[in-house]
Amino acid sequence: MRWQIRKLRRAEGFNVGLLIGLFIFILVGIVLLPVITSEVSSLTSGTSPAVTGTNATLLNLVPLFYILILVIVPAVLAYKMYRE
């Protein structure tokens, strides 16, 4: 019986479950983004905003951090997956 050393192809070692999870993470994140931005804008603007002052400034940063999470988490996971 011969032992053959198989050379892995590029896509052979990737975890398909992780790729599906990343796709679902990005899809759900993009779907929820308009809801988050509309809620933040309704709380911090208008004739009588519910949140004012410094709290409103911090609340206006929530969509920015949400977008950063949507970009950074898949990038880190893809880097770890590619490195292995």
N, CA, C and O atoms as a Tinker XYZ file with bonds, in Angstrom:
   336  protein
     1  N      0.842000   -1.171000    0.000000    73     2
     2  CA     0.000000    0.000000    0.000000    64     1     3
     3  C      0.890000    1.238000    0.000000    63     2     4     5
     4  O      1.801000    1.358000    0.820000    81     3
     5  N      0.628000    2.130000   -0.900000    73     3     6
     6  CA     1.419000    3.351000   -0.983000    64     5     7
     7  C      0.804000    4.448000   -0.136000    63     6     8     9
     8  O     -0.414000    4.598000   -0.044000    81     7
     9  N      1.686000    5.197000    0.472000    73     7    10
    10  CA     1.248000    6.383000    1.205000    64     9    11
    11  C      1.521000    7.590000    0.326000    63    10    12    13
    12  O      2.658000    7.841000   -0.074000    81    11
    13  N      0.507000    8.303000    0.043000    73    11    14
    14  CA     0.673000    9.492000   -0.784000    64    13    15
    15  C      0.429000   10.717000    0.076000    63    14    16    17
    16  O     -0.544000   10.797000    0.826000    81    15
    17  N      1.327000   11.653000   -0.051000    73    15    18
    18  CA     1.149000   12.924000    0.656000    64    17    19
    19  C      0.284000   13.811000   -0.225000    63    18    20    21
    20  O      0.642000   14.166000   -1.348000    81    19
    21  N     -0.849000   14.144000    0.325000    73    19    22
    22  CA    -1.783000   14.974000   -0.420000    64    21    23
    23  C     -1.500000   16.435000   -0.152000    63    22    24    25
    24  O     -1.301000   16.834000    0.995000    81    23
    25  N     -1.482000   17.212000   -1.175000    73    23    26
    26  CA    -1.284000   18.647000   -1.029000    64    25    27
    27  C     -2.656000   19.303000   -0.897000    63    26    28    29
    28  O     -3.540000   19.086000   -1.726000    81    27
    29  N     -2.821000   20.099000    0.142000    73    27    30
    30  CA    -4.101000   20.760000    0.354000    64    29    31
    31  C     -4.283000   21.892000   -0.641000    63    30    32    33
    32  O     -3.367000   22.672000   -0.904000    81    31
    33  N     -5.451000   21.959000   -1.168000    73    31    34
    34  CA    -5.776000   23.096000   -2.018000    64    33    35
    35  C     -6.231000   24.235000   -1.134000    63    34    36    37
    36  O     -6.501000   24.046000    0.052000    81    35
    37  N     -6.315000   25.410000   -1.713000    73    35    38
    38  CA    -6.591000   26.610000   -0.926000    64    37    39
    39  C     -7.919000   26.523000   -0.174000    63    38    40    41
    40  O     -7.953000   26.842000    1.014000    81    39
    41  N     -8.984000   26.116000   -0.795000    73    39    42
    42  CA   -10.298000   26.122000   -0.158000    64    41    43
    43  C    -10.580000   24.850000    0.625000    63    42    44    45
    44  O    -11.621000   24.748000    1.274000    81    43
    45  N     -9.691000   23.897000    0.580000    73    43    46
    46  CA    -9.954000   22.618000    1.207000    64    45    47
    47  C     -9.926000   22.693000    2.725000    63    46    48    49
    48  O    -10.661000   21.959000    3.387000    81    47
    49  N     -9.107000   23.551000    3.287000    73    47    50
    50  CA    -8.970000   23.610000    4.730000    64    49    51
    51  C     -9.923000   24.572000    5.408000    63    50    52    53
    52  O     -9.930000   24.661000    6.636000    81    51
    53  N    -10.730000   25.295000    4.642000    73    51    54
    54  CA   -11.620000   26.287000    5.233000    64    53    55
    55  C    -12.799000   25.607000    5.919000    63    54    56    57
    56  O    -13.293000   24.575000    5.464000    81    55
    57  N    -13.227000   26.192000    6.995000    73    55    58
    58  CA   -14.369000   25.694000    7.735000    64    57    59
    59  C    -15.639000   26.295000    7.130000    63    58    60    61
    60  O    -15.861000   27.502000    7.222000    81    59
    61  N    -16.454000   25.473000    6.525000    73    59    62
    62  CA   -17.653000   25.953000    5.847000    64    61    63
    63  C    -18.656000   26.507000    6.851000    63    62    64    65
    64  O    -19.355000   27.478000    6.559000    81    63
    65  N    -18.731000   25.904000    8.019000    73    63    66
    66  CA   -19.644000   26.393000    9.044000    64    65    67
    67  C    -19.307000   27.803000    9.483000    63    66    68    69
    68  O    -20.201000   28.610000    9.734000    81    67
    69  N    -18.025000   28.102000    9.576000    73    67    70
    70  CA   -17.597000   29.450000    9.949000    64    69    71
    71  C    -17.949000   30.454000    8.859000    63    70    72    73
    72  O    -18.347000   31.581000    9.154000    81    71
    73  N    -17.803000   30.050000    7.610000    73    71    74
    74  CA   -18.173000   30.938000    6.511000    64    73    75
    75  C    -19.673000   31.229000    6.502000    63    74    76    77
    76  O    -20.087000   32.362000    6.260000    81    75
    77  N    -20.479000   30.215000    6.765000    73    75    78
    78  CA   -21.930000   30.420000    6.827000    64    77    79
    79  C    -22.284000   31.316000    8.004000    63    78    80    81
    80  O    -23.145000   32.189000    7.887000    81    79
    81  N    -21.623000   31.103000    9.141000    73    79    82
    82  CA   -21.856000   31.956000   10.301000    64    81    83
    83  C    -21.486000   33.403000   10.042000    63    82    84    85
    84  O    -22.203000   34.310000   10.465000    81    83
    85  N    -20.378000   33.634000    9.352000    73    83    86
    86  CA   -19.982000   34.997000    8.997000    64    85    87
    87  C    -21.004000   35.640000    8.067000    63    86    88    89
    88  O    -21.344000   36.813000    8.220000    81    87
    89  N    -21.488000   34.866000    7.107000    73    87    90
    90  CA   -22.489000   35.387000    6.186000    64    89    91
    91  C    -23.764000   35.784000    6.928000    63    90    92    93
    92  O    -24.330000   36.845000    6.665000    81    91
    93  N    -24.213000   34.944000    7.846000    73    91    94
    94  CA   -25.420000   35.253000    8.622000    64    93    95
    95  C    -25.185000   36.464000    9.516000    63    94    96    97
    96  O    -26.065000   37.314000    9.648000    81    95
    97  N    -23.999000   36.553000   10.135000    73    95    98
    98  CA   -23.657000   37.693000   10.983000    64    97    99
    99  C    -23.733000   38.997000   10.194000    63    98   100   101
   100  O    -24.316000   39.976000   10.660000    81    99
   101  N    -23.148000   39.009000    9.007000    73    99   102
   102  CA   -23.154000   40.220000    8.187000    64   101   103
   103  C    -24.560000   40.533000    7.701000    63   102   104   105
   104  O    -24.967000   41.695000    7.698000    81   103
   105  N    -25.305000   39.520000    7.294000    73   103   106
   106  CA   -26.659000   39.729000    6.789000    64   105   107
   107  C    -27.575000   40.304000    7.863000    63   106   108   109
   108  O    -28.290000   41.275000    7.612000    81   107
   109  N    -27.562000   39.716000    9.051000    73   107   110
   110  CA   -28.396000   40.214000   10.147000    64   109   111
   111  C    -27.949000   41.616000   10.552000    63   110   112   113
   112  O    -28.783000   42.472000   10.847000    81   111
   113  N    -26.649000   41.851000   10.568000    73   111   114
   114  CA   -26.138000   43.174000   10.920000    64   113   115
   115  C    -26.581000   44.243000    9.951000    63   114   116   117
   116  O    -26.946000   45.344000   10.364000    81   115
   117  N    -26.554000   43.934000    8.666000    73   115   118
   118  CA   -26.980000   44.917000    7.665000    64   117   119
   119  C    -28.482000   45.151000    7.738000    63   118   120   121
   120  O    -28.944000   46.274000    7.537000    81   119
   121  N    -29.242000   44.110000    8.021000    73   119   122
   122  CA   -30.698000   44.260000    8.129000    64   121   123
   123  C    -31.067000   45.114000    9.342000    63   122   124   125
   124  O    -32.016000   45.896000    9.278000    81   123
   125  N    -30.334000   44.976000   10.439000    73   123   126
   126  CA   -30.659000   45.732000   11.652000    64   125   127
   127  C    -30.105000   47.155000   11.663000    63   126   128   129
   128  O    -30.506000   47.959000   12.504000    81   127
   129  N    -29.202000   47.479000   10.757000    73   127   130
   130  CA   -28.593000   48.811000   10.756000    64   129   131
   131  C    -29.602000   49.947000   10.586000    63   130   132   133
   132  O    -29.508000   50.925000   11.327000    81   131
   133  N    -30.561000   49.883000    9.658000    73   131   134
   134  CA   -31.541000   50.976000    9.560000    64   133   135
   135  C    -32.401000   51.131000   10.810000    63   134   136   137
   136  O    -32.782000   52.246000   11.165000    81   135
   137  N    -32.704000   50.038000   11.470000    73   135   138
   138  CA   -33.500000   50.107000   12.700000    64   137   139
   139  C    -32.730000   50.855000   13.780000    63   138   140   141
   140  O    -33.290000   51.703000   14.475000    81   139
   141  N    -31.456000   50.541000   13.918000    73   139   142
   142  CA   -30.632000   51.188000   14.938000    64   141   143
   143  C    -30.475000   52.670000   14.636000    63   142   144   145
   144  O    -30.616000   53.499000   15.535000    81   143
   145  N    -30.187000   53.016000   13.392000    73   143   146
   146  CA   -29.993000   54.429000   13.060000    64   145   147
   147  C    -31.281000   55.229000   13.219000    63   146   148   149
   148  O    -31.237000   56.374000   13.668000    81   147
   149  N    -32.420000   54.655000   12.861000    73   147   150
   150  CA   -33.676000   55.394000   13.022000    64   149   151
   151  C    -34.040000   55.576000   14.488000    63   150   152   153
   152  O    -34.551000   56.629000   14.868000    81   151
   153  N    -33.787000   54.572000   15.312000    73   151   154
   154  CA   -34.065000   54.715000   16.744000    64   153   155
   155  C    -33.164000   55.763000   17.389000    63   154   156   157
   156  O    -33.619000   56.564000   18.206000    81   155
   157  N    -31.900000   55.753000   17.025000    73   155   158
   158  CA   -30.974000   56.744000   17.582000    64   157   159
   159  C    -31.378000   58.144000   17.150000    63   158   160   161
   160  O    -31.371000   59.070000   17.962000    81   159
   161  N    -31.728000   58.308000   15.888000    73   159   162
   162  CA   -32.111000   59.646000   15.427000    64   161   163
   163  C    -33.432000   60.094000   16.037000    63   162   164   165
   164  O    -33.604000   61.282000   16.309000    81   163
   165  N    -34.364000   59.182000   16.258000    73   163   166
   166  CA   -35.633000   59.581000   16.881000    64   165   167
   167  C    -35.459000   59.925000   18.355000    63   166   168   169
   168  O    -36.201000   60.749000   18.891000    81   167
   169  N    -34.487000   59.300000   19.015000    73   167   170
   170  CA   -34.249000   59.619000   20.423000    64   169   171
   171  C    -33.486000   60.923000   20.616000    63   170   172   173
   172  O    -33.641000   61.583000   21.644000    81   171
   173  N    -32.671000   61.298000   19.649000    73   171   174
   174  CA   -31.801000   62.461000   19.849000    64   173   175
   175  C    -32.206000   63.687000   19.051000    63   174   176   177
   176  O    -31.587000   64.738000   19.215000    81   175
   177  N    -33.217000   63.604000   18.196000    73   175   178
   178  CA   -33.609000   64.776000   17.412000    64   177   179
   179  C    -35.119000   64.948000   17.469000    63   178   180   181
   180  O    -35.836000   64.128000   18.044000    81   179
   181  N    -35.579000   66.015000   16.870000    73   179   182
   182  CA   -37.002000   66.301000   16.865000    64   181   183
   183  C    -37.312000   67.506000   17.735000    63   182   184   185
   184  O    -36.407000   68.190000   18.213000    81   183
   185  N    -38.601000   67.759000   17.938000    73   183   186
   186  CA   -38.998000   68.926000   18.726000    64   185   187
   187  C    -38.736000   68.722000   20.205000    63   186   188   189
   188  O    -38.339000   69.660000   20.896000    81   187
   189  N    -38.951000   67.517000   20.703000    73   187   190
   190  CA   -38.656000   67.235000   22.113000    64   189   191
   191  C    -37.866000   65.930000   22.202000    63   190   192   193
   192  O    -38.450000   64.865000   22.402000    81   191
   193  N    -36.545000   66.007000   22.054000    73   191   194
   194  CA   -35.740000   64.775000   22.090000    64   193   195
   195  C    -35.757000   64.131000   23.470000    63   194   196   197
   196  O    -35.775000   64.827000   24.485000    81   195
   197  N    -35.751000   62.815000   23.503000    73   195   198
   198  CA   -35.763000   62.078000   24.766000    64   197   199
   199  C    -34.400000   62.102000   25.439000    63   198   200   201
   200  O    -34.312000   61.995000   26.662000    81   199
   201  N    -33.345000   62.240000   24.659000    73   199   202
   202  CA   -31.985000   62.247000   25.197000    64   201   203
   203  C    -31.308000   63.520000   24.717000    63   202   204   205
   204  O    -31.316000   63.831000   23.526000    81   203
   205  N    -30.719000   64.256000   25.660000    73   203   206
   206  CA   -30.057000   65.513000   25.302000    64   205   207
   207  C    -28.676000   65.578000   25.934000    63   206   208   209
   208  O    -28.314000   64.747000   26.767000    81   207
   209  N    -27.920000   66.571000   25.525000    73   207   210
   210  CA   -26.610000   66.831000   26.130000    64   209   211
   211  C    -25.559000   65.821000   25.724000    63   210   212   213
   212  O    -25.519000   65.350000   24.587000    81   211
   213  N    -24.705000   65.502000   26.693000    73   211   214
   214  CA   -23.605000   64.573000   26.452000    64   213   215
   215  C    -24.120000   63.175000   26.131000    63   214   216   217
   216  O    -23.524000   62.456000   25.329000    81   215
   217  N    -25.212000   62.799000   26.750000    73   215   218
   218  CA   -25.786000   61.476000   26.463000    64   217   219
   219  C    -26.212000   61.358000   25.003000    63   218   220   221
   220  O    -26.063000   60.299000   24.394000    81   219
   221  N    -26.739000   62.436000   24.445000    73   219   222
   222  CA   -27.137000   62.417000   23.036000    64   221   223
   223  C    -25.921000   62.279000   22.130000    63   222   224   225
   224  O    -25.970000   61.594000   21.108000    81   223
   225  N    -24.830000   62.936000   22.515000    73   223   226
   226  CA   -23.602000   62.816000   21.723000    64   225   227
   227  C    -23.100000   61.379000   21.719000    63   226   228   229
   228  O    -22.715000   60.856000   20.673000    81   227
   229  N    -23.102000   60.747000   22.875000    73   227   230
   230  CA   -22.666000   59.353000   22.957000    64   229   231
   231  C    -23.625000   58.423000   22.220000    63   230   232   233
   232  O    -23.198000   57.466000   21.574000    81   231
   233  N    -24.912000   58.706000   22.321000    73   231   234
   234  CA   -25.898000   57.869000   21.639000    64   233   235
   235  C    -25.776000   57.985000   20.121000    63   234   236   237
   236  O    -26.035000   57.020000   19.403000    81   235
   237  N    -25.385000   59.155000   19.634000    73   235   238
   238  CA   -25.183000   59.325000   18.196000    64   237   239
   239  C    -23.988000   58.529000   17.679000    63   238   240   241
   240  O    -23.876000   58.308000   16.473000    81   239
   241  N    -23.098000   58.095000   18.564000    73   239   242
   242  CA   -21.945000   57.294000   18.160000    64   241   243
   243  C    -22.266000   55.799000   18.060000    63   242   244   245
   244  O    -21.456000   55.032000   17.540000    81   243
   245  N    -23.418000   55.385000   18.544000    73   243   246
   246  CA   -23.788000   53.963000   18.528000    64   245   247
   247  C    -23.786000   53.380000   17.110000    63   246   248   249
   248  O    -23.227000   52.300000   16.917000    81   247
   249  N    -24.386000   54.041000   16.104000    73   247   250
   250  CA   -24.315000   53.454000   14.751000    64   249   251
   251  C    -22.887000   53.322000   14.225000    63   250   252   253
   252  O    -22.580000   52.365000   13.514000    81   251
   253  N    -22.017000   54.264000   14.564000    73   251   254
   254  CA   -20.622000   54.173000   14.134000    64   253   255
   255  C    -19.953000   52.936000   14.712000    63   254   256   257
   256  O    -19.293000   52.192000   13.986000    81   255
   257  N    -20.114000   52.707000   16.010000    73   255   258
   258  CA   -19.516000   51.530000   16.636000    64   257   259
   259  C    -20.150000   50.239000   16.114000    63   258   260   261
   260  O    -19.478000   49.215000   15.995000    81   259
   261  N    -21.426000   50.293000   15.809000    73   259   262
   262  CA   -22.104000   49.129000   15.237000    64   261   263
   263  C    -21.505000   48.773000   13.880000    63   262   264   265
   264  O    -21.262000   47.600000   13.595000    81   263
   265  N    -21.269000   49.772000   13.051000    73   263   266
   266  CA   -20.659000   49.534000   11.738000    64   265   267
   267  C    -19.232000   49.029000   11.895000    63   266   268   269
   268  O    -18.803000   48.145000   11.154000    81   267
   269  N    -18.495000   49.581000   12.853000    73   267   270
   270  CA   -17.129000   49.107000   13.095000    64   269   271
   271  C    -17.122000   47.634000   13.494000    63   270   272   273
   272  O    -16.261000   46.874000   13.050000    81   271
   273  N    -18.075000   47.233000   14.325000    73   271   274
   274  CA   -18.167000   45.824000   14.721000    64   273   275
   275  C    -18.505000   44.956000   13.511000    63   274   276   277
   276  O    -17.961000   43.863000   13.353000    81   275
   277  N    -19.410000   45.448000   12.652000    73   275   278
   278  CA   -19.771000   44.689000   11.452000    64   277   279
   279  C    -18.593000   44.519000   10.499000    63   278   280   281
   280  O    -18.560000   43.562000    9.725000    81   279
   281  N    -17.631000   45.428000   10.543000    73   279   282
   282  CA   -16.476000   45.334000    9.653000    64   281   283
   283  C    -15.334000   44.558000   10.306000    63   282   284   285
   284  O    -14.700000   43.725000    9.658000    81   283
   285  N    -15.071000   44.827000   11.582000    73   283   286
   286  CA   -13.884000   44.274000   12.245000    64   285   287
   287  C    -14.037000   42.788000   12.563000    63   286   288   289
   288  O    -13.104000   42.016000   12.339000    81   287
   289  N    -15.180000   42.376000   13.073000    73   287   290
   290  CA   -15.355000   40.967000   13.472000    64   289   291
   291  C    -15.170000   40.013000   12.289000    63   290   292   293
   292  O    -14.413000   39.051000   12.414000    81   291
   293  N    -15.828000   40.236000   11.148000    73   291   294
   294  CA   -15.565000   39.325000   10.023000    64   293   295
   295  C    -14.128000   39.398000    9.507000    63   294   296   297
   296  O    -13.577000   38.392000    9.060000    81   295
   297  N    -13.522000   40.584000    9.568000    73   295   298
   298  CA   -12.139000   40.706000    9.102000    64   297   299
   299  C    -11.195000   39.894000    9.976000    63   298   300   301
   300  O    -10.303000   39.217000    9.464000    81   299
   301  N    -11.382000   39.958000   11.284000    73   299   302
   302  CA   -10.521000   39.201000   12.200000    64   301   303
   303  C    -10.739000   37.700000   12.021000    63   302   304   305
   304  O     -9.775000   36.935000   11.983000    81   303
   305  N    -11.984000   37.280000   11.913000    73   303   306
   306  CA   -12.262000   35.854000   11.726000    64   305   307
   307  C    -11.733000   35.349000   10.384000    63   306   308   309
   308  O    -11.218000   34.234000   10.298000    81   307
   309  N    -11.859000   36.161000    9.347000    73   307   310
   310  CA   -11.326000   35.752000    8.046000    64   309   311
   311  C     -9.803000   35.672000    8.089000    63   310   312   313
   312  O     -9.212000   34.781000    7.479000    81   311
   313  N     -9.170000   36.589000    8.798000    73   311   314
   314  CA    -7.710000   36.547000    8.929000    64   313   315
   315  C     -7.270000   35.289000    9.673000    63   314   316   317
   316  O     -6.325000   34.616000    9.263000    81   315
   317  N     -7.962000   34.976000   10.770000    73   315   318
   318  CA    -7.613000   33.768000   11.526000    64   317   319
   319  C     -7.842000   32.511000   10.696000    63   318   320   321
   320  O     -7.058000   31.564000   10.764000    81   319
   321  N     -8.911000   32.505000    9.916000    73   319   322
   322  CA    -9.220000   31.352000    9.092000    64   321   323
   323  C     -8.190000   31.209000    7.966000    63   322   324   325
   324  O     -7.793000   30.091000    7.635000    81   323
   325  N     -7.761000   32.309000    7.385000    73   323   326
   326  CA    -6.791000   32.259000    6.294000    64   325   327
   327  C     -5.402000   31.883000    6.795000    63   326   328   329
   328  O     -4.639000   31.225000    6.089000    81   327
   329  N     -5.078000   32.301000    8.015000    73   327   330
   330  CA    -3.757000   32.050000    8.583000    64   329   331
   331  C     -3.546000   30.568000    8.866000    63   330   332   333
   332  O     -2.416000   30.086000    8.780000    81   331
   333  N     -4.589000   29.845000    9.197000    73   331   334
   334  CA    -4.468000   28.418000    9.542000    64   333   335
   335  C     -4.239000   27.529000    8.382000    63   334   336
   336  O     -4.122000   26.315000    8.548000    81   335
